[in-house]
Amino acid sequence: MNIDCTPEEARVFLGLPDVQPMQEHLMKEMQVSLSANLKAMDPNTMINAWLPTTFKGFEQLQELFASQMNPSRKR
């Protein structure tokens, strides 16, 4: 048996709800959210978010790494 109908006609025939307005609304919200999160992809923003507040910049981070790699450091 072949039934020739559009997805819209099949949805109405089966009594399924029309979720297209909800889907469009959710897609718009996702687009806004993703656009806002693109700003977080900025390297400076990511470093500021990842590093604790005790680090004031890359210089302190470099000093921390250098102090840990110093062979004369007591363990």
mmCIF file as gemmi writes it, N, C-alpha and C atoms, coordinates in Angstrom:
data_model
loop_
_atom_site.group_PDB
_atom_site.id
_atom_site.type_symbol
_atom_site.label_atom_id
_atom_site.label_alt_id
_atom_site.label_comp_id
_atom_site.label_asym_id
_atom_site.label_entity_id
_atom_site.label_seq_id
_atom_site.pdbx_PDB_ins_code
_atom_site.Cartn_x
_atom_site.Cartn_y
_atom_site.Cartn_z
_atom_site.occupancy
_atom_site.B_iso_or_equiv
_atom_site.pdbx_formal_charge
_atom_site.auth_seq_id
_atom_site.auth_asym_id
_atom_site.pdbx_PDB_model_num
ATOM 1 N N . MET Axp A 1 ? 0.841 -1.158 0 1 0 ? 1 A 1
ATOM 2 C CA . MET Axp A 1 ? 0 0 0 1 0 ? 1 A 1
ATOM 3 C C . MET Axp A 1 ? 0.9 1.239 0 1 0 ? 1 A 1
ATOM 4 N N . ASN Axp A 2 ? 0.669 2.131 -0.904 1 0 ? 2 A 1
ATOM 5 C CA . ASN Axp A 2 ? 1.369 3.403 -0.978 1 0 ? 2 A 1
ATOM 6 C C . ASN Axp A 2 ? 0.412 4.527 -0.624 1 0 ? 2 A 1
ATOM 7 N N . ILE Axp A 3 ? 0.877 5.392 0.25 1 0 ? 3 A 1
ATOM 8 C CA . ILE Axp A 3 ? 0.083 6.567 0.6 1 0 ? 3 A 1
ATOM 9 C C . ILE Axp A 3 ? 0.897 7.786 0.207 1 0 ? 3 A 1
ATOM 10 N N . ASP Axp A 4 ? 0.307 8.603 -0.623 1 0 ? 4 A 1
ATOM 11 C CA . ASP Axp A 4 ? 0.994 9.798 -1.095 1 0 ? 4 A 1
ATOM 12 C C . ASP Axp A 4 ? 0.463 10.999 -0.316 1 0 ? 4 A 1
ATOM 13 N N . CYS Axp A 5 ? 1.291 11.472 0.644 1 0 ? 5 A 1
ATOM 14 C CA . CYS Axp A 5 ? 0.888 12.648 1.418 1 0 ? 5 A 1
ATOM 15 C C . CYS Axp A 5 ? 2.133 13.379 1.903 1 0 ? 5 A 1
ATOM 16 N N . THR Axp A 6 ? 1.943 14.604 2.265 1 0 ? 6 A 1
ATOM 17 C CA . THR Axp A 6 ? 3.05 15.403 2.786 1 0 ? 6 A 1
ATOM 18 C C . THR Axp A 6 ? 3.235 15.091 4.266 1 0 ? 6 A 1
ATOM 19 N N . PRO Axp A 7 ? 4.375 15.428 4.83 1 0 ? 7 A 1
ATOM 20 C CA . PRO Axp A 7 ? 4.558 15.232 6.27 1 0 ? 7 A 1
ATOM 21 C C . PRO Axp A 7 ? 3.503 15.981 7.093 1 0 ? 7 A 1
ATOM 22 N N . GLU Axp A 8 ? 3.108 17.161 6.627 1 0 ? 8 A 1
ATOM 23 C CA . GLU Axp A 8 ? 2.072 17.936 7.322 1 0 ? 8 A 1
ATOM 24 C C . GLU Axp A 8 ? 0.744 17.177 7.325 1 0 ? 8 A 1
ATOM 25 N N . GLU Axp A 9 ? 0.381 16.613 6.176 1 0 ? 9 A 1
ATOM 26 C CA . GLU Axp A 9 ? -0.866 15.849 6.082 1 0 ? 9 A 1
ATOM 27 C C . GLU Axp A 9 ? -0.807 14.606 6.966 1 0 ? 9 A 1
ATOM 28 N N . ALA Axp A 10 ? 0.322 13.933 7.007 1 0 ? 10 A 1
ATOM 29 C CA . ALA Axp A 10 ? 0.467 12.744 7.854 1 0 ? 10 A 1
ATOM 30 C C . ALA Axp A 10 ? 0.354 13.119 9.325 1 0 ? 10 A 1
ATOM 31 N N . ARG Axp A 11 ? 0.96 14.247 9.711 1 0 ? 11 A 1
ATOM 32 C CA . ARG Axp A 11 ? 0.889 14.698 11.1 1 0 ? 11 A 1
ATOM 33 C C . ARG Axp A 11 ? -0.557 14.971 11.503 1 0 ? 11 A 1
ATOM 34 N N . VAL Axp A 12 ? -1.291 15.681 10.644 1 0 ? 12 A 1
ATOM 35 C CA . VAL Axp A 12 ? -2.693 15.997 10.937 1 0 ? 12 A 1
ATOM 36 C C . VAL Axp A 12 ? -3.52 14.715 10.986 1 0 ? 12 A 1
ATOM 37 N N . PHE Axp A 13 ? -3.292 13.803 10.052 1 0 ? 13 A 1
ATOM 38 C CA . PHE Axp A 13 ? -4.051 12.552 10.004 1 0 ? 13 A 1
ATOM 39 C C . PHE Axp A 13 ? -3.833 11.724 11.268 1 0 ? 13 A 1
ATOM 40 N N . LEU Axp A 14 ? -2.586 11.688 11.751 1 0 ? 14 A 1
ATOM 41 C CA . LEU Axp A 14 ? -2.279 10.901 12.944 1 0 ? 14 A 1
ATOM 42 C C . LEU Axp A 14 ? -2.615 11.636 14.237 1 0 ? 14 A 1
ATOM 43 N N . GLY Axp A 15 ? -3.012 12.895 14.131 1 0 ? 15 A 1
ATOM 44 C CA . GLY Axp A 15 ? -3.398 13.656 15.319 1 0 ? 15 A 1
ATOM 45 C C . GLY Axp A 15 ? -2.22 14.133 16.148 1 0 ? 15 A 1
ATOM 46 N N . LEU Axp A 16 ? -1.064 14.261 15.525 1 0 ? 16 A 1
ATOM 47 C CA . LEU Axp A 16 ? 0.121 14.719 16.247 1 0 ? 16 A 1
ATOM 48 C C . LEU Axp A 16 ? 0.121 16.245 16.335 1 0 ? 16 A 1
ATOM 49 N N . PRO Axp A 17 ? 0.67 16.782 17.406 1 0 ? 17 A 1
ATOM 50 C CA . PRO Axp A 17 ? 0.666 18.242 17.563 1 0 ? 17 A 1
ATOM 51 C C . PRO Axp A 17 ? 1.653 18.909 16.605 1 0 ? 17 A 1
ATOM 52 N N . ASP Axp A 18 ? 1.369 20.164 16.28 1 0 ? 18 A 1
ATOM 53 C CA . ASP Axp A 18 ? 2.264 20.952 15.433 1 0 ? 18 A 1
ATOM 54 C C . ASP Axp A 18 ? 3.296 21.609 16.345 1 0 ? 18 A 1
ATOM 55 N N . VAL Axp A 19 ? 4.524 21.109 16.312 1 0 ? 19 A 1
ATOM 56 C CA . VAL Axp A 19 ? 5.582 21.625 17.188 1 0 ? 19 A 1
ATOM 57 C C . VAL Axp A 19 ? 6.51 22.598 16.462 1 0 ? 19 A 1
ATOM 58 N N . GLN Axp A 20 ? 6.185 22.955 15.229 1 0 ? 20 A 1
ATOM 59 C CA . GLN Axp A 20 ? 7.058 23.839 14.463 1 0 ? 20 A 1
ATOM 60 C C . GLN Axp A 20 ? 7.25 25.202 15.133 1 0 ? 20 A 1
ATOM 61 N N . PRO Axp A 21 ? 6.204 25.866 15.663 1 0 ? 21 A 1
ATOM 62 C CA . PRO Axp A 21 ? 6.447 27.153 16.338 1 0 ? 21 A 1
ATOM 63 C C . PRO Axp A 21 ? 7.38 27.016 17.548 1 0 ? 21 A 1
ATOM 64 N N . MET Axp A 22 ? 7.213 25.949 18.314 1 0 ? 22 A 1
ATOM 65 C CA . MET Axp A 22 ? 8.084 25.719 19.466 1 0 ? 22 A 1
ATOM 66 C C . MET Axp A 22 ? 9.516 25.454 18.999 1 0 ? 22 A 1
ATOM 67 N N . GLN Axp A 23 ? 9.668 24.668 17.946 1 0 ? 23 A 1
ATOM 68 C CA . GLN Axp A 23 ? 10.993 24.36 17.422 1 0 ? 23 A 1
ATOM 69 C C . GLN Axp A 23 ? 11.678 25.629 16.915 1 0 ? 23 A 1
ATOM 70 N N . GLU Axp A 24 ? 10.947 26.489 16.222 1 0 ? 24 A 1
ATOM 71 C CA . GLU Axp A 24 ? 11.524 27.74 15.731 1 0 ? 24 A 1
ATOM 72 C C . GLU Axp A 24 ? 11.962 28.627 16.89 1 0 ? 24 A 1
ATOM 73 N N . HIS Axp A 25 ? 11.141 28.687 17.942 1 0 ? 25 A 1
ATOM 74 C CA . HIS Axp A 25 ? 11.485 29.489 19.123 1 0 ? 25 A 1
ATOM 75 C C . HIS Axp A 25 ? 12.755 28.956 19.791 1 0 ? 25 A 1
ATOM 76 N N . LEU Axp A 26 ? 12.833 27.645 19.967 1 0 ? 26 A 1
ATOM 77 C CA . LEU Axp A 26 ? 14.012 27.045 20.591 1 0 ? 26 A 1
ATOM 78 C C . LEU Axp A 26 ? 15.26 27.239 19.738 1 0 ? 26 A 1
ATOM 79 N N . MET Axp A 27 ? 15.121 27.151 18.433 1 0 ? 27 A 1
ATOM 80 C CA . MET Axp A 27 ? 16.271 27.363 17.549 1 0 ? 27 A 1
ATOM 81 C C . MET Axp A 27 ? 16.771 28.804 17.635 1 0 ? 27 A 1
ATOM 82 N N . LYS Axp A 28 ? 15.853 29.77 17.743 1 0 ? 28 A 1
ATOM 83 C CA . LYS Axp A 28 ? 16.26 31.17 17.894 1 0 ? 28 A 1
ATOM 84 C C . LYS Axp A 28 ? 17.005 31.365 19.211 1 0 ? 28 A 1
ATOM 85 N N . GLU Axp A 29 ? 16.493 30.755 20.291 1 0 ? 29 A 1
ATOM 86 C CA . GLU Axp A 29 ? 17.165 30.86 21.595 1 0 ? 29 A 1
ATOM 87 C C . GLU Axp A 29 ? 18.551 30.232 21.549 1 0 ? 29 A 1
ATOM 88 N N . MET Axp A 30 ? 18.67 29.085 20.889 1 0 ? 30 A 1
ATOM 89 C CA . MET Axp A 30 ? 19.974 28.433 20.775 1 0 ? 30 A 1
ATOM 90 C C . MET Axp A 30 ? 20.943 29.298 19.984 1 0 ? 30 A 1
ATOM 91 N N . GLN Axp A 31 ? 20.454 29.939 18.929 1 0 ? 31 A 1
ATOM 92 C CA . GLN Axp A 31 ? 21.312 30.794 18.118 1 0 ? 31 A 1
ATOM 93 C C . GLN Axp A 31 ? 21.813 31.982 18.935 1 0 ? 31 A 1
ATOM 94 N N . VAL Axp A 32 ? 20.944 32.582 19.732 1 0 ? 32 A 1
ATOM 95 C CA . VAL Axp A 32 ? 21.352 33.705 20.584 1 0 ? 32 A 1
ATOM 96 C C . VAL Axp A 32 ? 22.377 33.236 21.608 1 0 ? 32 A 1
ATOM 97 N N . SER Axp A 33 ? 22.124 32.085 22.212 1 0 ? 33 A 1
ATOM 98 C CA . SER Axp A 33 ? 23.041 31.545 23.216 1 0 ? 33 A 1
ATOM 99 C C . SER Axp A 33 ? 24.403 31.22 22.609 1 0 ? 33 A 1
ATOM 100 N N . LEU Axp A 34 ? 24.412 30.593 21.45 1 0 ? 34 A 1
ATOM 101 C CA . LEU Axp A 34 ? 25.677 30.256 20.795 1 0 ? 34 A 1
ATOM 102 C C . LEU Axp A 34 ? 26.437 31.508 20.383 1 0 ? 34 A 1
ATOM 103 N N . SER Axp A 35 ? 25.726 32.508 19.909 1 0 ? 35 A 1
ATOM 104 C CA . SER Axp A 35 ? 26.382 33.762 19.528 1 0 ? 35 A 1
ATOM 105 C C . SER Axp A 35 ? 27.018 34.425 20.737 1 0 ? 35 A 1
ATOM 106 N N . ALA Axp A 36 ? 26.327 34.38 21.874 1 0 ? 36 A 1
ATOM 107 C CA . ALA Axp A 36 ? 26.878 34.966 23.094 1 0 ? 36 A 1
ATOM 108 C C . ALA Axp A 36 ? 28.096 34.186 23.566 1 0 ? 36 A 1
ATOM 109 N N . ASN Axp A 37 ? 28.07 32.872 23.403 1 0 ? 37 A 1
ATOM 110 C CA . ASN Axp A 37 ? 29.184 32.043 23.852 1 0 ? 37 A 1
ATOM 111 C C . ASN Axp A 37 ? 30.397 32.146 22.941 1 0 ? 37 A 1
ATOM 112 N N . LEU Axp A 38 ? 30.223 32.656 21.737 1 0 ? 38 A 1
ATOM 113 C CA . LEU Axp A 38 ? 31.377 32.836 20.857 1 0 ? 38 A 1
ATOM 114 C C . LEU Axp A 38 ? 32.359 33.83 21.453 1 0 ? 38 A 1
ATOM 115 N N . LYS Axp A 39 ? 31.859 34.77 22.239 1 0 ? 39 A 1
ATOM 116 C CA . LYS Axp A 39 ? 32.738 35.73 22.893 1 0 ? 39 A 1
ATOM 117 C C . LYS Axp A 39 ? 33.654 35.021 23.884 1 0 ? 39 A 1
ATOM 118 N N . ALA Axp A 40 ? 33.177 33.914 24.448 1 0 ? 40 A 1
ATOM 119 C CA . ALA Axp A 40 ? 33.986 33.153 25.4 1 0 ? 40 A 1
ATOM 120 C C . ALA Axp A 40 ? 35.114 32.401 24.702 1 0 ? 40 A 1
ATOM 121 N N . MET Axp A 41 ? 35.076 32.325 23.385 1 0 ? 41 A 1
ATOM 122 C CA . MET Axp A 41 ? 36.132 31.64 22.648 1 0 ? 41 A 1
ATOM 123 C C . MET Axp A 41 ? 37.369 32.519 22.484 1 0 ? 41 A 1
ATOM 124 N N . ASP Axp A 42 ? 37.269 33.781 22.87 1 0 ? 42 A 1
ATOM 125 C CA . ASP Axp A 42 ? 38.41 34.689 22.823 1 0 ? 42 A 1
ATOM 126 C C . ASP Axp A 42 ? 39.465 34.171 23.8 1 0 ? 42 A 1
ATOM 127 N N . PRO Axp A 43 ? 40.724 33.988 23.368 1 0 ? 43 A 1
ATOM 128 C CA . PRO Axp A 43 ? 41.749 33.418 24.25 1 0 ? 43 A 1
ATOM 129 C C . PRO Axp A 43 ? 41.913 34.179 25.561 1 0 ? 43 A 1
ATOM 130 N N . ASN Axp A 44 ? 41.879 35.492 25.505 1 0 ? 44 A 1
ATOM 131 C CA . ASN Axp A 44 ? 42.038 36.274 26.729 1 0 ? 44 A 1
ATOM 132 C C . ASN Axp A 44 ? 40.886 36.015 27.696 1 0 ? 44 A 1
ATOM 133 N N . THR Axp A 45 ? 39.674 35.915 27.183 1 0 ? 45 A 1
ATOM 134 C CA . THR Axp A 45 ? 38.512 35.637 28.023 1 0 ? 45 A 1
ATOM 135 C C . THR Axp A 45 ? 38.609 34.24 28.626 1 0 ? 45 A 1
ATOM 136 N N . MET Axp A 46 ? 39.067 33.253 27.83 1 0 ? 46 A 1
ATOM 137 C CA . MET Axp A 46 ? 39.186 31.889 28.348 1 0 ? 46 A 1
ATOM 138 C C . MET Axp A 46 ? 40.225 31.814 29.46 1 0 ? 46 A 1
ATOM 139 N N . ILE Axp A 47 ? 41.374 32.46 29.271 1 0 ? 47 A 1
ATOM 140 C CA . ILE Axp A 47 ? 42.423 32.434 30.292 1 0 ? 47 A 1
ATOM 141 C C . ILE Axp A 47 ? 41.921 33.075 31.578 1 0 ? 47 A 1
ATOM 142 N N . ASN Axp A 48 ? 41.247 34.21 31.452 1 0 ? 48 A 1
ATOM 143 C CA . ASN Axp A 48 ? 40.724 34.885 32.64 1 0 ? 48 A 1
ATOM 144 C C . ASN Axp A 48 ? 39.698 34.024 33.366 1 0 ? 48 A 1
ATOM 145 N N . ALA Axp A 49 ? 38.919 33.256 32.632 1 0 ? 49 A 1
ATOM 146 C CA . ALA Axp A 49 ? 37.916 32.398 33.257 1 0 ? 49 A 1
ATOM 147 C C . ALA Axp A 49 ? 38.55 31.162 33.895 1 0 ? 49 A 1
ATOM 148 N N . TRP Axp A 50 ? 39.593 30.633 33.28 1 0 ? 50 A 1
ATOM 149 C CA . TRP Axp A 50 ? 40.197 29.396 33.764 1 0 ? 50 A 1
ATOM 150 C C . TRP Axp A 50 ? 41.137 29.604 34.934 1 0 ? 50 A 1
ATOM 151 N N . LEU Axp A 51 ? 41.875 30.696 34.919 1 0 ? 51 A 1
ATOM 152 C CA . LEU Axp A 51 ? 42.874 30.899 35.963 1 0 ? 51 A 1
ATOM 153 C C . LEU Axp A 51 ? 42.221 31.439 37.23 1 0 ? 51 A 1
ATOM 154 N N . PRO Axp A 52 ? 42.692 30.994 38.373 1 0 ? 52 A 1
ATOM 155 C CA . PRO Axp A 52 ? 42.161 31.534 39.62 1 0 ? 52 A 1
ATOM 156 C C . PRO Axp A 52 ? 42.504 33.019 39.746 1 0 ? 52 A 1
ATOM 157 N N . THR Axp A 53 ? 41.832 33.677 40.654 1 0 ? 53 A 1
ATOM 158 C CA . THR Axp A 53 ? 42.054 35.115 40.822 1 0 ? 53 A 1
ATOM 159 C C . THR Axp A 53 ? 43.427 35.419 41.397 1 0 ? 53 A 1
ATOM 160 N N . THR Axp A 54 ? 44.128 34.409 41.933 1 0 ? 54 A 1
ATOM 161 C CA . THR Axp A 54 ? 45.464 34.662 42.476 1 0 ? 54 A 1
ATOM 162 C C . THR Axp A 54 ? 46.466 34.979 41.381 1 0 ? 54 A 1
ATOM 163 N N . PHE Axp A 55 ? 46.192 34.517 40.16 1 0 ? 55 A 1
ATOM 164 C CA . PHE Axp A 55 ? 47.072 34.832 39.04 1 0 ? 55 A 1
ATOM 165 C C . PHE Axp A 55 ? 46.641 36.165 38.454 1 0 ? 55 A 1
ATOM 166 N N . LYS Axp A 56 ? 47.55 37.098 38.4 1 0 ? 56 A 1
ATOM 167 C CA . LYS Axp A 56 ? 47.216 38.414 37.862 1 0 ? 56 A 1
ATOM 168 C C . LYS Axp A 56 ? 47.652 38.568 36.417 1 0 ? 56 A 1
ATOM 169 N N . GLY Axp A 57 ? 48.32 37.598 35.884 1 0 ? 57 A 1
ATOM 170 C CA . GLY Axp A 57 ? 48.729 37.702 34.49 1 0 ? 57 A 1
ATOM 171 C C . GLY Axp A 57 ? 49.632 36.561 34.096 1 0 ? 57 A 1
ATOM 172 N N . PHE Axp A 58 ? 50.054 36.604 32.863 1 0 ? 58 A 1
ATOM 173 C CA . PHE Axp A 58 ? 50.916 35.55 32.34 1 0 ? 58 A 1
ATOM 174 C C . PHE Axp A 58 ? 52.276 35.528 33.025 1 0 ? 58 A 1
ATOM 175 N N . GLU Axp A 59 ? 52.744 36.687 33.499 1 0 ? 59 A 1
ATOM 176 C CA . GLU Axp A 59 ? 54.048 36.732 34.161 1 0 ? 59 A 1
ATOM 177 C C . GLU Axp A 59 ? 54.051 35.859 35.413 1 0 ? 59 A 1
ATOM 178 N N . GLN Axp A 60 ? 52.991 35.951 36.208 1 0 ? 60 A 1
ATOM 179 C CA . GLN Axp A 60 ? 52.916 35.124 37.412 1 0 ? 60 A 1
ATOM 180 C C . GLN Axp A 60 ? 52.805 33.647 37.05 1 0 ? 60 A 1
ATOM 181 N N . LEU Axp A 61 ? 52.083 33.349 35.993 1 0 ? 61 A 1
ATOM 182 C CA . LEU Axp A 61 ? 51.963 31.961 35.555 1 0 ? 61 A 1
ATOM 183 C C . LEU Axp A 61 ? 53.321 31.424 35.114 1 0 ? 61 A 1
ATOM 184 N N . GLN Axp A 62 ? 54.079 32.242 34.39 1 0 ? 62 A 1
ATOM 185 C CA . GLN Axp A 62 ? 55.412 31.834 33.966 1 0 ? 62 A 1
ATOM 186 C C . GLN Axp A 62 ? 56.329 31.643 35.168 1 0 ? 62 A 1
ATOM 187 N N . GLU Axp A 63 ? 56.232 32.532 36.15 1 0 ? 63 A 1
ATOM 188 C CA . GLU Axp A 63 ? 57.05 32.392 37.354 1 0 ? 63 A 1
ATOM 189 C C . GLU Axp A 63 ? 56.698 31.107 38.096 1 0 ? 63 A 1
ATOM 190 N N . LEU Axp A 64 ? 55.418 30.78 38.142 1 0 ? 64 A 1
ATOM 191 C CA . LEU Axp A 64 ? 54.991 29.543 38.798 1 0 ? 64 A 1
ATOM 192 C C . LEU Axp A 64 ? 55.592 28.33 38.091 1 0 ? 64 A 1
ATOM 193 N N . PHE Axp A 65 ? 55.485 28.288 36.771 1 0 ? 65 A 1
ATOM 194 C CA . PHE Axp A 65 ? 56.054 27.168 36.02 1 0 ? 65 A 1
ATOM 195 C C . PHE Axp A 65 ? 57.568 27.098 36.209 1 0 ? 65 A 1
ATOM 196 N N . ALA Axp A 66 ? 58.239 28.235 36.155 1 0 ? 66 A 1
ATOM 197 C CA . ALA Axp A 66 ? 59.694 28.261 36.306 1 0 ? 66 A 1
ATOM 198 C C . ALA Axp A 66 ? 60.096 27.775 37.69 1 0 ? 66 A 1
ATOM 199 N N . SER Axp A 67 ? 59.348 28.167 38.712 1 0 ? 67 A 1
ATOM 200 C CA . SER Axp A 67 ? 59.695 27.731 40.067 1 0 ? 67 A 1
ATOM 201 C C . SER Axp A 67 ? 59.505 26.224 40.235 1 0 ? 67 A 1
ATOM 202 N N . GLN Axp A 68 ? 58.552 25.641 39.544 1 0 ? 68 A 1
ATOM 203 C CA . GLN Axp A 68 ? 58.315 24.206 39.64 1 0 ? 68 A 1
ATOM 204 C C . GLN Axp A 68 ? 59.353 23.407 38.86 1 0 ? 68 A 1
ATOM 205 N N . MET Axp A 69 ? 59.952 24.02 37.866 1 0 ? 69 A 1
ATOM 206 C CA . MET Axp A 69 ? 60.932 23.326 37.03 1 0 ? 69 A 1
ATOM 207 C C . MET Axp A 69 ? 62.359 23.563 37.488 1 0 ? 69 A 1
ATOM 208 N N . ASN Axp A 70 ? 62.559 24.338 38.5 1 0 ? 70 A 1
ATOM 209 C CA . ASN Axp A 70 ? 63.895 24.655 39.003 1 0 ? 70 A 1
ATOM 210 C C . ASN Axp A 70 ? 64.491 23.405 39.648 1 0 ? 70 A 1
ATOM 211 N N . PRO Axp A 71 ? 65.612 22.899 39.14 1 0 ? 71 A 1
ATOM 212 C CA . PRO Axp A 71 ? 66.182 21.658 39.681 1 0 ? 71 A 1
ATOM 213 C C . PRO Axp A 71 ? 66.724 21.826 41.102 1 0 ? 71 A 1
ATOM 214 N N . SER Axp A 72 ? 67.049 23.03 41.535 1 0 ? 72 A 1
ATOM 215 C CA . SER Axp A 72 ? 67.595 23.224 42.883 1 0 ? 72 A 1
ATOM 216 C C . SER Axp A 72 ? 66.493 23.379 43.93 1 0 ? 72 A 1
ATOM 217 N N . ARG Axp A 73 ? 65.253 23.288 43.498 1 0 ? 73 A 1
ATOM 218 C CA . ARG Axp A 73 ? 64.116 23.434 44.406 1 0 ? 73 A 1
ATOM 219 C C . ARG Axp A 73 ? 64.051 22.231 45.347 1 0 ? 73 A 1
ATOM 220 N N . LYS Axp A 74 ? 63.767 22.499 46.627 1 0 ? 74 A 1
ATOM 221 C CA . LYS Axp A 74 ? 63.617 21.403 47.596 1 0 ? 74 A 1
ATOM 222 C C . LYS Axp A 74 ? 62.266 20.746 47.407 1 0 ? 74 A 1
ATOM 223 N N . ARG Axp A 75 ? 62.266 19.427 47.542 1 0 ? 75 A 1
ATOM 224 C CA . ARG Axp A 75 ? 61.019 18.682 47.332 1 0 ? 75 A 1
ATOM 225 C C . ARG Axp A 75 ? 60.485 18.154 48.601 1 0 ? 75 A 1
